[in-house]
Amino acid sequence: MQSMSNSKAVLGRVVLSLSLGLTATMAMTTLTLTAPALGQSAHSDVVIKNATVMTATHGTIKNGSVYIKDGKISAVGETVNAPASATIIDAQGKYLTPGIIDSHSHIALDDDVNEATSPITPQMMMKDAFDYQDKNIYRALAGGVTTSLLLHGSANMIGGQAVVIKHKYGLSRDELLFPNAPRSIKFASGENPKRVYGARDQLPSTRMGNFAVQREALVQAQDYMREWDAYNDKLKRGDKDASPPKRDLKMEALADVLRGKILVQIHCYRADEMLTEMAMAKEFGYKLRAFHHALEAYKVADQLAANDVGIATFADWWGFKHEAWDAIPWNAVMAMRKGVHVAIKSDSEDYTRRLNQEAAKTIRYGGATEEEALKMITLNAAWIIGIDDRVGSIDVGKDADLVLWDGYPLSTTGVPEKVLIDGEVYFDRALPGLGMTHYKEGE
């Protein structure tokens, strides 16, 4: 599925008091910081105090503090020790959460989402289509999103490789790339590939054709690996006449899938196709990371959990295509209760602005706890991307990607007031210029 609309974010104005003090618990002198001053706080010492800290891993700390040093979370608790020179942000009792992580997005790709000229295109790199100036990066940021997985579309059985970004809107292209993020690739089964290529009277035009095309590509990759293994063995034996096989970027990418070097993210709705995809992964020896959309995951949740395959799903979107008719809003929680890593994602430039509300629906449909709902847009989403050791919760050592909320986050009244990435403020609703702290016109 592609993005649904180009709705503009509705931006409110709420003033936040910023102050300078000796420690997180000492009295301070209130100070209004300009955008440049906010930027200067990065990679130094910052304390957020008097916050309702929703950690996503170890409960909620009322009147809590978070100490940030050099862009990392250095301490979390009711009180923290920080140097006298630390910048103090008084949250005034407001909620502080980890930055929201969107585990399925197509923003900032300039509509170059599908290379629909072949059903097998693993050599495509979404980084090559990444438009770091896309305003949707800002709109998601204003909704509390700090990290997104930008995926190839679902036209192909095996599409291109994803790019992971941090929403540092206003910086240069490379500064938005998530450093050393694991590689992910997009597979897709079901209606989309067979519709795209079947309309051209070419393979695949059925679900049988879909999987035949995928299996054939993986067999070719196995042959490619054997050719290179044989060549490398000759070199080790000192064969100076050995000739290397012809380099093939498509086969190299698939070889890395088979070697387990790339996380496999699969667009898949139906339970039967999830079972087929897991069986094929076992057949060829690679590992699936997550099914995306996965609206029938509740039917096979036991099998997903047994294979440690997560899902990135909608909260309650259904009925928009044949594959979506058996969707239920209890899907996310039912799968979670079986032990599946469950994330709520957007697949939309609109939904990405209010993923907090989408996650909140799991409390209504299925009885998720507050922390379980929050994890679906933070820590679980980070796990799907393979970055949960670095982001997704308010824990010591992780990147200081944080959102300060005006209102309760898991509700329609929660509005991001301030968004920090790597300890630096990138959105402040109280500032002029739509709250952008780094964007400069014309750059």
C-alpha atoms as one frame of an Amber mdcrd trajectory, in Angstrom:
protein
   0.000   0.000   0.000   1.072   3.538  -0.620   0.610   6.642   1.462  -2.993
   7.729   1.854  -2.978  11.504   1.755  -0.972  14.683   2.047  -2.782  16.051
   5.064  -0.958  18.882   6.757  -0.082  18.609  10.423  -2.144  20.895  12.639
   0.392  22.751  14.724  -0.541  24.243  18.069   1.526  26.555  20.186   2.327
  25.650  23.764   5.004  27.518  25.719   7.593  25.383  27.533   9.722  26.842
  30.330  13.427  26.108  29.936  15.859  26.855  32.688  19.439  26.685  33.798
  20.377  25.190  37.178  22.949  23.344  39.220  21.341  19.890  39.298  18.067
  18.271  38.324  16.740  18.826  41.838  18.086  22.297  42.673  16.402  25.636
  42.165  17.077  27.374  38.880  16.746  30.598  36.956  14.140  30.394  34.187
  15.587  31.021  30.747  13.901  31.241  27.342  16.143  29.569  24.777  16.252
  30.519  21.127  16.642  27.923  18.397  20.441  28.354  18.127  20.784  28.004
  21.891  18.747  24.819  21.823  21.003  23.410  19.136  24.081  24.167  21.207
  22.847  21.857  23.974  23.539  18.791  21.843  26.521  16.574  22.662  26.859
  18.190  26.078  24.819  17.917  29.278  21.036  18.240  29.475  18.648  17.323
  32.272  14.897  16.956  31.793  13.306  17.194  35.251   9.822  17.057  36.779
   8.635  14.725  34.014   6.238  11.801  34.035   8.761   9.447  32.464   7.195
   6.560  30.510  10.272   4.384  30.034   8.665   1.581  27.929  10.756  -0.996
  29.825  10.619  -0.355  33.561   7.379   1.450  34.197   6.518   5.101  34.660
   8.476   7.410  36.961   6.448  10.297  38.336   8.398  13.518  38.894  11.299
  11.776  37.195  14.456  13.081  35.590  16.561  12.070  32.620  20.197  13.103
  32.308  21.543  13.302  28.761  25.262  13.426  28.065  26.708  13.726  24.572
  23.440  12.641  22.980  23.045   9.503  25.102  20.848   8.767  28.106  23.237
   8.783  31.061  20.827   8.435  33.986  17.110   7.946  34.651  15.305   8.160
  37.959  13.540  10.316  40.511  16.775  12.275  40.832  19.953  12.277  38.769
  23.435  13.624  39.272  24.545  16.098  36.650  27.198  18.823  36.433  26.349
  22.389  37.404  26.747  23.446  33.772  23.938  21.168  32.533  21.020  22.740
  30.703  17.802  22.088  32.641  14.477  21.507  30.917  11.608  21.694  33.382
   8.875  19.396  32.080   6.405  20.718  34.670   4.885  17.272  35.188   4.309
  16.561  31.505   4.809  13.148  29.934   8.163  12.116  28.504   8.349   9.073
  26.205  10.889   7.459  23.913  10.812   8.823  20.397   8.214   7.132  18.206
   9.589   4.670  15.660   7.720   4.029  12.424   8.618   0.519  11.270   6.960
   0.839   7.851   7.057   4.080   5.875   7.399   5.291   2.296   7.864   9.009
   2.946  10.775  10.935   1.428  11.116   8.587  -1.541   9.739  10.990  -4.148
   7.171   8.399  -5.317  10.067   6.163  -6.406   8.745   3.419  -4.156   8.450
   0.553  -6.653  10.926  -0.480  -9.331   8.129  -2.376 -11.081  10.105  -3.477
 -14.125  10.926  -6.901 -12.698   9.458  -8.969  -9.861  12.977  -9.491  -8.438
  14.955  -6.303  -7.695  17.017  -6.810  -4.504  19.846  -4.655  -5.844  17.699
  -1.505  -5.602  18.723   0.816  -2.764  16.053   3.085  -1.279  18.854   5.359
  -0.131  19.306   6.294  -3.793  15.730   7.656  -3.866  15.844   9.308  -0.427
  14.755  12.957  -0.495  15.998  14.411   2.782  14.083  17.659   2.122  10.656
  16.013   1.993   8.287  17.943   4.251   6.747  14.690   5.444   9.911  14.102
   7.468   9.067  17.280   9.373   5.378  16.426   9.698   6.210  13.055  11.216
   8.759  14.726  13.501   6.068  17.115  14.720   4.009  14.024  15.549   6.784
  12.620  17.714   8.469  10.302  15.182  12.240  10.219  15.555  13.152   7.161
  13.431  11.582   5.580  10.330  12.237   2.525   8.182  11.760   3.609   4.563
  10.863   0.541   2.516  10.572  -0.418  -1.128   6.972  -0.901  -2.236   5.082
  -4.148  -2.652   4.978  -4.533  -6.437   7.764  -7.112  -6.425   8.143 -10.486
  -4.770  11.631  -9.349  -3.793  12.042  -5.605  -3.812  14.846  -3.285  -2.839
  16.832  -2.602   0.308  15.450  -0.162   2.861  17.009   2.899   4.441  16.663
   3.858   8.118  16.511   7.550   8.969  16.393   9.807  11.982  14.073  12.773
  11.549  16.723  15.469  11.902  14.848  17.771   9.580  16.964  20.658   8.353
  20.291  18.817   8.301  22.105  17.390   5.283  21.109  14.095   3.685  23.799
  11.940   5.270  23.129  13.428   8.704  19.595  11.997   8.562  20.808   8.438
   7.951  20.702   6.211  11.037  24.373   5.304  11.623  25.208   1.639  11.094
  21.595   0.489  11.044  21.158  -3.150   9.987  20.193  -3.738   6.386  16.589
  -4.648   5.604  15.002  -5.831   2.367  11.370  -5.820   1.302   9.666  -8.992
   0.073   5.978  -8.999  -0.902   3.427 -11.722  -1.463  -0.239 -11.765  -2.338
  -2.341  -9.531  -4.545   0.114  -6.779  -5.415   2.837  -8.658  -7.342   0.382
 -10.867  -9.198  -1.739  -7.849 -10.113   1.195  -5.717 -11.314   2.740  -8.389
 -13.529  -0.410 -10.315 -14.352  -1.833  -7.153 -15.924   1.069  -7.383 -18.376
   0.447 -11.069 -19.095   3.758 -12.039 -17.559   4.947 -14.128 -14.644   3.785
 -13.917 -11.892   0.039 -13.594 -12.355  -1.077 -15.973  -9.577  -0.011 -16.764
  -6.028   1.612 -19.920  -7.433   3.564 -17.735  -9.801   4.563 -15.398  -6.998
   6.277 -18.107  -5.002   7.723 -19.829  -8.075   9.462 -16.580  -9.056  10.764
 -16.092  -5.524  12.022 -19.658  -5.215  13.752 -19.514  -8.600  15.598 -16.319
  -7.604  16.796 -17.922  -4.368  18.026 -21.019  -6.228  19.983 -18.752  -8.576
  21.503 -17.046  -5.538  22.572 -20.412  -4.142  24.266 -21.235  -7.450  25.991
 -17.835  -7.423  27.301 -18.456  -3.907  28.650 -21.869  -4.907  30.503 -20.355
  -7.867  32.199 -17.803  -5.637  32.928 -20.378  -2.941  34.597 -22.579  -5.537
  36.653 -19.642  -6.808  37.754 -18.649  -3.307  38.725 -22.258  -2.557  40.962
 -22.264  -5.624  42.648 -19.071  -4.431  43.302 -20.619  -1.031  44.947 -23.580
  -2.748  47.233 -21.221  -4.651  45.609 -21.591  -8.071  46.919 -18.537  -9.911
  44.879 -19.346 -13.014  41.511 -19.197 -11.213  39.052 -16.807 -12.862  36.449
 -15.029 -10.697  32.778 -15.383 -11.612  31.048 -12.392 -13.129  29.853 -10.009
 -10.433  26.054  -9.717 -10.239  24.574  -7.114  -7.891  21.183  -8.805  -7.832
  22.689 -12.152  -6.858  25.040 -10.554  -4.317  22.083  -9.008  -2.512  20.201
 -12.311  -2.447  23.353 -14.111  -1.301  23.486 -11.734   1.668  19.863 -12.634
   2.424  20.801 -16.304   2.457  23.838 -15.561   4.644  21.611 -13.789   7.158
  23.198 -10.406   6.604  19.932  -8.662   5.681  16.707  -8.530   7.696  13.795
  -9.793   5.610  10.650  -7.665   5.934   7.650  -9.181   4.115   4.473  -7.474
   2.929   1.903 -10.173   3.666  -1.747 -10.174   4.748  -3.027 -13.747   4.700
  -2.273 -16.487   7.215  -1.674 -19.147   4.544   0.956 -17.008   2.842   2.724
 -16.345   6.135   3.042 -20.102   6.559   4.381 -20.455   3.001   6.923 -17.672
   3.517   8.158 -19.228   6.762   8.429 -22.626   5.081  10.446 -21.138   2.224
  12.758 -19.381   4.662  13.455 -22.735   6.324  13.940 -24.384   2.938  16.659
 -21.906   1.958  18.065 -21.254   5.422  17.385 -17.553   5.865  15.604 -15.768
   8.692  12.443 -13.680   8.498  12.330 -10.576  10.669   8.713  -9.486  10.344
   5.515  -9.641   8.348   4.150  -6.219   7.484   0.395  -5.544   7.508  -0.104
  -9.129   8.741  -3.842  -8.660   9.238  -4.418 -12.394   9.695  -1.528 -12.895
  12.112  -3.977 -13.758  14.878  -4.728 -17.013  13.036  -1.108 -18.212  13.100
   0.311 -16.331  16.082   1.664 -19.515  17.680   3.716 -20.296  14.580   4.981
 -16.708  14.320   6.133 -16.739  17.929   7.793 -20.147  17.524   9.808 -18.805
  14.587  10.550 -15.469  16.305   8.896 -13.550  13.479   7.414 -10.174  14.395
   4.601  -8.193  12.802   4.240  -4.536  11.880   0.509  -4.058  11.567  -2.334
  -1.554  11.522  -4.416  -0.936  14.620  -7.802  -1.215  12.917  -7.502  -0.659
   9.158  -9.432  -3.304   7.248 -11.597  -4.039   4.207  -9.645  -1.917   1.732
  -8.787  -4.952  -0.434  -9.659  -8.643  -0.620  -6.687  -9.623   1.523  -7.905
  -7.316   4.287 -11.436  -8.676   4.718 -10.571 -11.004   7.609  -8.831  -8.315
   9.643  -9.892  -7.687  13.224  -8.855  -4.835  15.566  -7.821  -7.378  18.230
  -5.108  -8.739  15.932  -2.187  -6.860  17.501  -2.943  -7.797  21.097  -3.878
 -11.401  20.292  -0.535 -11.894  18.533   1.319 -10.119  21.338  -0.265 -12.406
  23.967   1.172 -15.372  22.041   4.681 -13.935  22.308   4.978 -12.147  18.957
   6.932  -8.890  18.666   4.141  -6.510  17.584   4.556  -2.992  16.216   1.930
  -0.536  15.037   3.166   1.205  11.891   1.858   3.841   9.512   2.444   2.913
   5.859   1.099   6.437   5.453   2.350  10.009   5.502  -0.866  10.792   7.376
  -0.958   8.026  10.012   2.694   8.595  10.840   1.730  11.934  12.412  -0.460
  10.248  15.019   0.969   6.827  15.689   0.464   7.523  19.387  -3.294   7.435
  18.800  -3.041   4.287  16.697  -1.142   2.523  19.478  -3.728   3.677  22.005
  -6.384   1.710  20.115  -4.763  -1.526  21.294  -5.794  -0.605  24.840  -9.401
  -0.425  23.656  -9.179  -3.485  21.399  -7.634  -6.308  23.373  -6.765  -4.666
  26.649  -3.099  -3.857  26.118  -1.491  -2.204  29.110  -0.139   1.324  28.839
   3.427   0.055  28.548   2.495  -2.643  26.016   0.772  -0.064  23.820   3.742
   2.293  24.056   6.169  -0.483  23.106   4.278  -1.039  19.867   5.484   2.323
  18.568   8.850   2.357  20.306  10.777  -0.701  21.488   8.956  -3.346  19.418
   9.249  -1.211  16.307  12.949  -0.798  17.041  13.300  -4.591  17.318  11.760
  -5.069  13.879  14.329  -2.697  12.399  17.129  -4.274  14.442  18.006  -1.165
  16.439  16.392  -1.964  19.801  19.801  -1.933  21.502  20.131   1.749  20.609
  16.649   3.298  20.651  13.064   2.525  21.653  13.123   3.009  25.426  14.354
   5.419  28.074  17.270   3.370  29.316  20.850   4.248  30.172  23.183   4.015
  27.186  20.554   4.495  24.506  20.277   7.435  22.121  18.443  10.344  23.724
  15.523  10.274  21.274  12.690  11.641  23.387   9.281  13.303  23.126   7.841
  15.712  25.689   4.060  15.744  25.427   1.375  18.286  26.166  -1.381  15.916
  27.275  -1.475  12.167  27.758   0.422  10.530  24.850  -1.894   7.544  24.362
  -4.921   9.671  23.585  -6.286  12.158  21.075  -5.305  15.003  23.402  -1.590
  14.190  23.458   0.441  16.622  21.351   4.247  16.588  21.043   5.587  19.786
  22.556   9.271  19.117  22.116  11.140  16.369  20.234  14.780  15.539  20.896
  17.002  13.346  18.729  20.427  12.363  20.023  19.854  14.819  22.863  19.235
  17.779  20.590  15.913  19.557  20.084  14.667  19.246  16.493  11.095  20.350
  17.105   9.779  22.847  19.647   6.150  23.791  19.257   6.688  27.032  21.179
   9.135  28.413  18.634   8.286  30.459  15.542   8.851  28.938  12.123   6.584
  25.928  12.748   8.793  24.800  15.602  11.736  23.889  13.375  15.058  24.395
  15.143  17.428  23.490  12.293  15.647  24.159   9.030  16.914  27.064   6.973
  15.048  28.283   3.918  16.859  27.435   0.703  19.239  24.880   2.197
